[in-house]
Amino acid sequence: MKPGFFSHFIYKNKILLAMIVAGIISSIFFSCAGTIPSPTEIDVQRAKLRWPGTRIQDLNDGRTFYINRCSGCHSLHSPKRFTEQQWKKIFPEMKTRAHLKEDDSKLVYRYLLTLAKDSSNTKQ
C-alpha cells in the first residue's frame, strides 16, 4: 500500500458521504415543498376581498417563506389541513418561533388563511 493511500481513501469517502447527506436533505426539502399547494388566480381573487391589492406574487412569497422557515423545525402541513380559525390560533406562536419579520409573517399569514380548509366559504 502506498503512503497516503489510507488518508486519500478517507478523504474521498468523506466527500461522498457529504454528497449523500446533501442529496437526502434536498430530497426531503423538495418533497415537502411539492405537497404545499401553490396559489392560483382564484386564490388571489379570494385574498383580495380581505386584503385589497394582494397579488399572486404575495401569496407565492408567503408560500416560500412558509416552506423555508417552518420546515426548519417540523414537517409542513398543507394549509388545507386546518381551518382559518385553527390557523389563527396556531400562527402567532409559530411566527414567533420562526423569527419571521413582520412583513414576511403577513405574507405567510395571508397565504395560510387564503388556502385554509374553509377558505372557499370564508366571509369577509
N, C-alpha and C positions, 0 to 999 in steps of 0.2 A: 504494500500500500504506500502511495506517495505521501510525503509530508504535506500537511494542509488539506488532504483529501477529506478527512472527517469534518473539519471545520467548514469546508466548502459545502459538503453534503448537508450539514445542519443549517447553514445559511440558506441554501436553496429550498429546504423544507419549510423554513420559517416564512419565506416569501410565498410559497404555495399555500401554507396554512392561512396566511393573512388574506390571500386572494379568495380562498374558500369562505372564510368568515365574512368578508366584504360581500361576496355573492349571496350568502344566506341572508344577511341583513338587508340588502337591497331587494331581494325577493320578497321578504316579509313586508317591507315598506310598500312596494308596488302592488302586492296582493291586497293589502289593506286599502290602498288608495283606489283600487279598482272596484271595491264594493261600496264606496261612498259616492252617491249619485251626484252627477253634475247638474247644475241648474239649467232649466230650459226657459224659453221665452214666456211660456205660461207662468212659470215661477216668478219671472221678473214682473209680469203684469200684476200678479198677486201681491208681490212685495211693494210695488208702487202705491197700492191702496193704503198701506200703512206708513211707508217711508217714501214720499214723493221724490222722484229723481233717481231712484235706485236703478242701476244699470246691471247688465249681465256680468260685467267685469267685477262689480262689487260683490255679487254672490259667488263668483268664481274665486275671488280673492279670499272671501270668508271660508270657502271650502278648503283652499290651500292652507290657510292659517290653521284651520281645524285639523287637517291631516298632519301638518308639520309639527304643531305644538302639542296636540293632545295625544298623538301616538307615542310620544316620548315616555309617557307614564303608564298607559294602558292600551288595550286593543280598542279600536274605534268602533263606535256604534253608528249605524245608519241613522240619519236624522229622523227617518220614518219609524224608528223603533219606539220613540217616545212622543207623547202628545206635546202640544205647545205648553200646557200647564206644567208638565213634568220637566221640560227643558227650562222653564222659568225658575224652577226650584233647584235644578242641578247646576245651571250655568254660573251663577255668582261665585260659588266656591271653586268651580273648575277654572274659571277665568283667573282667579287669584293664584291658584296653584300653578297655572301655566305661565304666570307673569306676563300676561298679554297687555300690550299698550292699549290705551283707551280706544283709539281709532280702530285698531286691529280687533279688539273684543267686540266692537259694534258690528264689524263685518261678519264675524263668526256667529254672533247672536242673530243677525238678520238671516244668515244662511240657514241656521238650525231651525228657527221659527218658521221660515218660509217653506222649508221642506219637511216640517214635522208631520207626524201621523195624521193629525186632524186639520192640516193647513188648507185643504181644499174647501173646507166649510167654515174657516175662521172668519169671524166678524171683526170689523174694524174697531 
